[in-house]
Amino acid sequence: MTEPRDSYSPERRTALLFTGTGADGAYHAGAVRALQEAGVKIDVVGGRGIGAMGAVLAAVDGGAQLWDTGGFWKSPAVETFYQWRWPFIVLRWLGVALLAVLAVPAAVILLGLVVYPIALLLGMAGLAVGAYFVDGFMWALGRAFSPGALPTWIPRLAALCSTLALIALGTGAWLAWWRSPLYRRATGSRLWTLLGSPVDAGAAIHHATETVWRLLKGGAAIKTPHAEDLSRRYAELLAENLGQPGFRELLLVVHDLDANRDLVFGLVRDPYRRMLFPPPGSVTSSRRAEAQDLSSGTKGFLADVLAAALTLPGVSESRLVQFAPDSYWRGETHRLIDRPASIGRLVEEAAAAGAEQVVIVAATADPPGPHELRPRRLDGLGRVGEQLASAETAALSDAIRHLHHRFQGMYVIRPSHNPIGPLDLTGAYDEKSDRHQPLEELMERGYEDTYRQFIEPFLGASGDRVAQVARE
């Protein structure tokens, strides 16, 4: 945690920022619960990656949707986040089956390495059964390699596996094309379209959208609307209630693969709104290219921005978003995705939104020192999660080092040790404690770390109200 230049004060404009990917959101949920219990005054909430989910809910007094029974992180749907897309799963098992089929002849021959030593031992013991044992093996070997046996069935089974693989590729490509809401011309070999992105973020996006809609609709039995309609309802609810208890200004950051920029989407009150989102015709064209006001023409973008924040860079399909014809991008369709290093941009935007002190919640621990090596991950999703966590840790360290002077106080809430990687949605084994740690424990750790690292040392010293924690 960085040392603030001045002590925390509830009178200052405060921003709460979340950064992380996948399972990191469970840690955010625990932190939000602790801050809400303690009555911490928050003016602006912001997020990138899975942190966008926490920010979207916290902005409209819906933080309890993160940890309540049946809420976002207490739902069984969490275990289905970020799985390999089914064509890759099918191809993997078909590949295993094909190798097994092709290995049958070699396995039959290698069986002789077991048969002949056994026959030798039996012969040395004076038992004639050893010779019969070898004769039986040779008879079975001859039958196996007869024209109607393995030489016939192995090519057939191999052809069957190959045919099923081609069917899986074709079906996956057709479904990907059919489900795509917008279309972009592409370059490169068309063969890559048969596979597409390996990791599916659809389950996470769907669960996030349903959670936001459940909060908006209340007890009404209304079907989830189209993404644009849901986004407009959310933007209108937040815009109409800014300044009311529980409602906070919102900042979200995603990356635009086509513009090679980080895009900022937000809904803040004046005078900060005019500073963050320059009007059309402004000379600050670069700012207009990057900053989008959710209370104006882009109020229908919230669901798309949230979906983009939940995608994994490099391994998940980017979110296609079409800008309005009268916007800076003149109706173009761009690919939006998350970028771990955009935490720095999020901190900068919080400063531009007038925040005098900022609280950053991250589930990645401090960078390790000597003799702190961890076993490397061998599974594919584990490797992707390692890279995301490493990139985010470095980006957060850079943001703290280079941007702390923009605030009168910068407070970082993070665990001292976290064995659960971003894509360990079912928990993970911790070699230090020699046990399996579930997401519920990560959520509780976020709750405890928030009290220990921020509420007790800073709010207690400032004289702000701190709720009594029931420890039954």
N, C-alpha and C positions, 0 to 999 in steps of 0.2 A: 504494500500500500504506500502511495506517495504521501509525503507530509504536506498538509495544506499550508499555504502562506498565512492564512488567518483561520481562526477557529470557525467551526460550522455555525451558521446563523439561520434560523427559520425565516428571517426577514428577507433574505436574499432570494432571487429568482433561481430555482433549482431544477436541474434536468436529471432524469433517470434514464440511463442507456443500457440496453441489453445487447450482448454480442455472443454468438455461438451457433452451433449447427446440431441438428438432430436432438440427441438425448440431453444436450446442454440445457435445453429448455426446461427440464425438470428442476435443475438448480435455480433457474430464473424464477420458477413458480414458488419455491421456498422463500426466496428473497422478497418477492412481492408480498407474500403472506406476512412476513415479519414486518416489513415497512408499513403495511396497512394496519396491522395490530398496534404498532407504535405510534400511529397517527402522524407519520412524517409528511410534511407538506411538499408536494411535487407539483411543479408548474408545467413541465414538458417531459414527455416520455418519447423515447426513440429506440429503434432497433434495426439490426441487420441479421440475416439468416433466420434461425428459429426465434431470435430475439424480437423479430417483427411481430410474431404472434403474441408475445407477452405485452408488447407496446400497444398493439391494436386493442387488446382487451382492457388493459389498464387505463387507456385513454377515455373509455366510456364507463368507468366504474364497474368493470367486469372481470377484475383480477381473480375473483373467487372461482371463475370458470376454469382456471388453470389447475386448481388443487381439490375442488369439491368432488364428492363421490359422483362418478359419471361425467366429470369434467374432462378437459383435454388430456391431462396426464394420468388420469385414473381410469381411462377407457382401455379395453382390450385391443382396440384398433391401433394403439401405439406400436404394438409388436409387428405390425404389417408395414410400417414405414420403411422406405428405402430398401426394397428387396430387388434382387435381380429380376429383370423382365423375363416373362415366361419363355420367349424364344431361346434365351441364353440357358435357362434351366433345362429346357427340352434338349437342346444341342449338347449340353454337358452329359446328360444321362444317356443319350443316344451314342455319344462318343465313347463313354464307358462300355456300353453294350457292344459297340463295334470292336473295341479293343479286346473285350472278353471273347468274342466270337473268333477273332483272328488268332487269339492266343491258345485256342483249344488244341490244335495240332501239336504245338510246342509243349503244352502241358501233358498231353498223352505220351509224347516221347520222353519227357523229363521224368515221367512216372517210373521209367526204367531205373533211374538213380536210386529209387527206393526198393524196387522189386529185386534187383540183382544183389545188393548187399544182404537183403533178408535171405535170399536163396543161398548165398555163400555161407552165411552163418548157420543155416539149417543143414547144409551139406557138411560143414565142419563138425556139427554135432552128430553126424552119422544118420541123419534123417533123410529118407528118400523123397519126402514131400517137397524138398527144395527144388528138385528137378521138375516136379509137376507144377510147382508155383511158377517157374519160368515158362514152361510150356503153355500154361494158361494165359500168361501175360502176352506171349507171342501170338496166340490164337486171337485174343481180344484186340491186339494191335493190328493184325491182318484184317479183322472184321471192320475196325474203325476206319481204315484207309481203303476199304473196298470201294469200287466205283459208285455204289448206291448210298454210301454213308457220308463221311466227312467231306470228301472231294465234291459231293453234290450239295450238301446242306450248308456248308460254310459260305460259299459264294451267294447262295440264296439269302441267308440271314444277313450277310454284309450288304447286299443290294437292298434288302428291306430297311435296314437301319439308315442307309443313305437316302432312300426314298422318303422316309419319315422326316429326316433332317431337312430335305428340300421342301417338303410340305410345311414344316414348321416355319422355315424362312419365308416362304411365300405368304402364308397366313399372317405372320407377324407384320410383314411389309404392307399387306392390304389393310389390316386393322389400323396400323399407324397412319396410313393415308386417309382412311375413312373417318377417323376420329379427329383429324387435324382441323381446327376451326378456320385457320388462315393458311395461306400458301406463300412460299417464297421460292424463287428460283435458286438452284444449287449448282455448284461446280464440283468436279471430281468424279471418280468412278461411281456409277449408279449401283454397283454391287454393295456399297456400304449402306445403302438405304434398306437392304434386306435385314440388317441387324439393328441399326439405329443406336440410340444411347442404351448402355447396359443396365443402368439403375433407374428404377421407376419411382418418381416422387409423387405419383398420382394419389396414393393413399394418404400421404401427409397433407397434401393440398385439399383433398376432399374433407378430411377430418377437421382441418382448420376452418374451412368455409362453413361446415355444418355447425361448428362451435360458435362462430360469430353470428350465424343466423339464429341459433337457439337463444343467444343473448338478446338479439334485436326483437325477436317475435314475442318473447316472454312466454306466457302460457297459451298463446294462440296456436291452433293446429293448422299451420299454413305451410305449404310445400316450399322448399328452398327455391328462391327466385333465381333468375339468370344473374350471372356475375355482375353485369353492369347495374342491374336493378338493386342488388344487394349493396353494391358499393355506394350508390346514390343515397340509399336509406341510411347507411352508416355515416356518410359525410354530412348529411342533413341533421342527423341526431347529434353529432359532435358539434357542428357549427352552431346549432340552436342552444346548446347547453354549456358552451365554454364559459368559464367563470363560476359555474355551479359546483357545489361540493361533489367530489368524486370524478369530475370531468377535467381532462388535461389536454394540452396541446400535443400534437403528434408529429413525429419526424420519422421517415423511413428511407433507407438507402438501398438501392439495388444497382447492378452494373448493366450497362448497355453494350452488348457485344458489337453492334453495328456502329455506334457513335464513338466507341472506345472511351466512354466516360462513365463515371458514377452519376446516377440520377437521384435527385432528392425529391421525395414526395412528402408534402406536409400540410397541416392545417393548424395555423397559429393565429393569434389575435393581433390586431394592430397595436403599436406601430411596427411590430416585428414582421408582420405579413408583407408590408411594402418593401422592407429591406431584403427579405428572403426571396420574394417572387416579384421581380420587376415587371411592370406592365408592358403590353405590346408597344413596339416603337421605341423602346428603351435602347440606349446605345450599348448597354451591357449584354450584347448578343450571346456571349458564352454562358452567362448566367441564365438567360432564358432557355438555352439549349439543355441545361442540366436541372433546373429547378421547376417543379410542377406543383401548382397549388390545388389541393384536393377540394377546396371550397369553391372552385370556379369550373372551368370547362373540363377539367380532368377529375371531377368528383366521382366519375364512374370507373376509376382505375384502381380503387382500393383492393378489390379481390385479385386483380391481375398482379399488382405489386406484391401482395402477400404471397401469391403463388410463385412469383419469381424469386422471392426471398427464401422460399423453402426448397428450391432446386439446388442440386449439387453441381458446382462448376466442373465441367469436363466430362462428367459421367451421366448427367441427367439432361433430358430435353429442355431447352430453354423455353421461356414463356413468350409467345408472340403477342405483341401489343400494338394496336393501330392507333396512331395519334390523330387528332382532329385535323381537318383540312386547313383550318385557320390558325393552327399552332405553329411553332417554330419549325417543326419537322414536316409540315405540309402533308399530312395524311399518310406518312410512311409507316410501314410495319417493321418494328424493331424487335430484336431478341433480347429479352431481359433475363438476368440470372444473378445469383448471389456471388459475392466476392469477399473472402475472409478479411482481406486487407482494407476493406472499406470502413472498418471501425474508425480509422483516422478521419475519414471524411464525415462520419456521423458526429464525432466529437467537434469538428470544426463547425458543422451546421448548428450544433447546440450552442456554441459560443455566438454564432451569428444571430441566433434566435434570442439573444439577450441573457442566456444563463450565466449567472455569476459563480455558481458552484455546480459541480457535476458528480453524480454517483454512477459508477460503471460496474455492472454485474457481469462477470465472465466465469464460465465453468472450468477453464483451463488453469492449471496451477502455474506458479512461477517457473521460469526456465530452470531446468535442473543444473546441478554442478557436477564435479567429479564424483565417481563411484555411485552414480544414480541412474545408470543405464537400465532400461527395461527390456524384457524380451520382445523381439520384433514380431509383428503380426504376420502370419502366413496366409490367412484367408483374405480374399479379395476385398471385401467390404472393410475389414480391419485395416488393410493397407491404405485404402482411401481415407478412412477416418483418421489415421495417423498423420497423413499429409495435411488434411484440413486443420487438425488441432495444432500442428506445428506452425503452419502459416498464420493461424490466428494468434497464437502466442507471441510470435515475432511482431506481428502488426500491432498488437495491443501494447507491447513494450515500447515500440516506436512512438505510438500515439501518446502514451504517458510521458515519455521523455521529451518529446518535442512540442507538446501542446498544453502542458500543465500551466504554463505562464498565462494562458488565455483566461484562467479562472482564479478566483480568490480561494477556491478550495477544490481539490480533486480527490475523490474517495473511491477506492477500488475494492470491490468485494469479490473474492475468489478463493477457492479451496487450496489448502496446503498440499493436498494429495487427492487425485481423482483417477481411479482405475477405469472408470467408465468412459469409453471413447464416444465420439459423436454419433457413430452408427451402431453402438451397442444398445439397441432398443429393448433388449430383454435383460439388461444388466451385464456384468462382467466379473470374471474371477480376479481377485486382488491378491497378488503374490505376497504382499507385505502382511496381510492379515490372514492369508491362506483360507479364503472363503469367497463365496459368491455374493456380490453386492447388487441389489436391485435398484430400479429407478426411484422407488419410494425412499430409499436411504439417501440417494443423491438429493432429492427434494428436501428431506429433513436437514441435510448438511447445509444446503443453501439458506434454510431458515436459521440455523444456529450460527453460521458464519456471519450473517447479516447482523444479528444481535451482538456477536462478539467483536466484529471488526468495525462496525459503524454505529449502531444504535447506542450501545453502552458507553464506548469511549467518547463519541462526539456529541450525540444528543444529550447524554447525561451531563457533559461538561458545559453545554450551552444553556442548560436550564429548560430545554424544551420538554414537553410532556412525553414520558416514556411509559408505555403500558406495562402493567405487571404481567409477567409470563407465568402461566399456571404450569407447574412442574409436578404433576401428580404421578 
